[in-house]
């Protein structure tokens, strides 16, 4: 079962797709301040597409642990000029990383193709109705609390079952509101209200989320659990640890990887796909 986004066919199960991260923020955990002007953002997006990115994910609100919520106006002012600049210059789909329905609507009108909501449609009650009216794919992620509080909200009886239960509920709400079920992508939210052990468990048990019948996006790129394993405080020096985690995600059923280091992870996914997907 595939999905056409813009003129691209995402044929789930045939290969791993790569979502390149483009943070238009001064304070994201690994690249804050690097791409928060249009020229730098455009150059980075073009480089990621050349390296193999299938989607460019534009975000104006940092979601790192402890990140403060910015105003709607500030988020619009960060995101919209970049999407407007990217759209005529890159051919791949653009996603907007936001929890606000107004940002999602304005971004799609400016040329974005996908909504990527880390709250799974829970922070803004208008997000799912808005996605339904726009008719675009939406990524629903699991989180507890907010980026400000999530690191204190890591108590689970069974982390994977509780993620699956949350996502099943949000999928049902979304489809009841008119979102095409083939346009829903799920994300277990690694690092979002999950501790070190839970992040590893999610990767080990990722295949259990297949029962939800949605493509699975996994975002492990440069995250702190990798830093802990490597004893590496610098997020940018975690590329090969990220590669190992991405390989595990592919083995256990990930369809999309959300990543910073596109060239390196493109090589990883090509080899992992050849081994694990058994597709010539």
Secondary structure, DSSP 8 states (H G I E B T S, - for coil): -EEEETTEEEEBTTB-EEEEEEE--S--TTTTTSS-SHHHHHHHHHHHHHHT-SEEEEESS--STT-----HHHHHHHHHHHHHHHHTT--SEEEEE-S-HHHHHHHHHHT--EEEETTTT-S-TTHHHHHHHHT-EEEEE--SS-TTTGGG----SSHHHHHHHHHHHHHHHHHHTT--GGGEEEE--TTSS--HHHHHHHHHTGGGGGGG-SEEEE--TT-HHHHHHHT---GGG-HHHHHHHHHHHHHTT-SEEEES-HHHHHHHHHHHHHHHT---
